Amino acid sequence: MRLSSILFLGLASVAVADLNSWNDVVGDVPQCIKTCLNDFYNSAGLKSKCGSAESASLDCLCGVKSSVDDVADDASDLSSCIQDGCDSSELADASSKLQGFMDRFNSLEDQCSKKGRHS
């Protein structure tokens, strides 16, 4: 399914733009997707390293390092969760909001890489 490829590509490049928490990155996606993204946040080790999604600082999010294999596994789980947890009408209605999430996620990555150059 095309959604799987899009999610994997976006998640494989973990990032942040002018965002303050994981919830800022997630944004206004539908609840079925938000649940999956929060599960991803927890399983990817962000919660154990940065605390709750509401309070995770940019510095902490940028400092979390995962192996490519770990990110691929978590992205695969995320894709499965969305496919299993959301019906097609929710996904159709969510396409622009998913794009917004992907844009914010890529922005997170850009912001993290810029912080790394100035450290």
N, C-alpha and C positions, 0 to 999 in steps of 0.2 A: 504494500500500500504506500502511496506517495507520502502520506503523513509521516510514516516511519522514517523515511529518508530525510525529510525536512527536520524532524525532531533530532535525529541522530547528528546531522550536520551542525545544527545549532548548539547542541549540548556538547559536542566533541570539542568545542572551542571556548569553554567557560569564560565569562567576562562580565564587566560592570561599567555603566556610564554614570552620569551624575545621579547616582542612586544611593540610598542610605541603608537599605535592608533588603533581605530576600523578598519580602512582601512587595517592595517597590518594583523589583524585577518582575514578579508574577503579575502584578497589575490587576486588570479587570477581566481576566479570563473567566469562563463559566466555572461554576462550582465543581463539576465533575473533573475538569482539567486541573483546577486549583488543588483539589485533593491529591491528585497524582503528582503534581509538582512539589507539594509539601512532603509526600512520601519520598520523592527523589532527593529533596533537601536533606531529609533524615538519613536515608540509606547511603548517600554520597559522602557522609561523614561531616557535613557542614554543621549539623546540630551539635554533635559532640565536641566540635572544635570552636564554634562561634556562638552557641546558645540558640535561643529561639529565633525563628525567622523574622520576628518583629524587631529584634534588637541586634541582630548580627551587623557589626560595623563593616564598612568597606575594607578597612585594613585587614580584618580577619578573613573576609570572603576572598580577598586577593591573595592572602597568605596560604590558603589551603591548596595543597598539591595532591593530585591523584594521578595514578598511572593511566595510560591510554586504555588498558584492558578494563580497569575499574570503571572509567567513564563510559566505555562502550557497553559494559554490562548494565550499568545504571540507566543509560539511555534506552537500552532495549527493554528493560523493565518499565520505564516510563511510557514508552510507546505502547506496550502491551496494556498497561493500566488505562491509558486513554482510549484505546480501541475497545477494551472490555467495559469500561465504565461510562462511556458517553455514547448516546445513540446518534445516528447519522444526522438528525435534524439539529442536535446541539452542536455537532462538529461543523455543519454547514453554516450555522449562525455565528460560530466562533472563529471563522477563518481570519477575519481582519484582526480580531483580538489576539489570536495566536501569532499573527505576524507582528503585532505590537510587542508581545512577549519576546519573540525572537530578536526583534530590534533592540529591546532593552537588555537582553542577555548578551548580545554582541557588543553593546555599548559597555556593559560591565567588563567584558574582556579587554576592550580598548582602554578603559580607565585603569584597569589593573596593570596592563603592560606599560602605560605611561608612568604609573607610580613606581614601577620597578626600575625604570630608567633614571628616575630622580632620587632613588634611595641611595 
